Amino acid sequence: MTVPPVDFELDTFHLVLLSRGPMATELDEATIERLGREHIAHNVRLKADGLLLGAGAVVGAASTRNVDSGQPLVGLGFWNIPRAEVLRLKDSDPGVQAGLYTAELVQFMCRRGAITFKEP
């Protein structure tokens, strides 16, 4: 990890960037809706268990795309647990498993305390 040269303390989070997956255009509308509900329920459980700090949809990011797939960004998730655990949990998401979404893991840094999350 490269730390930017700043004169203040940083918070570092794992950030999952969710984009449309390879099956997004192949799945029927009912399946997409079901997977969307299952994805949200999965995130609600992770938040309640204290694993996921916060997550939500990204709307209108037509030109912000996954560099590998070229698909638009549709969601973000913030984590503060070990990287290996984030990888395991993101891969257990029903929408990711079905190919509706593709999840990329990056690091996000900001001034300490600039972003806070409510307890589950």
Summary of the structure (lengths in Angstrom):
residues: 120
radius of gyration: 15.1
end to end distance: 28.5
largest distance: 51.2
contacts: 315
relative contact order: 0.32
helix: 28%
strand: 31%
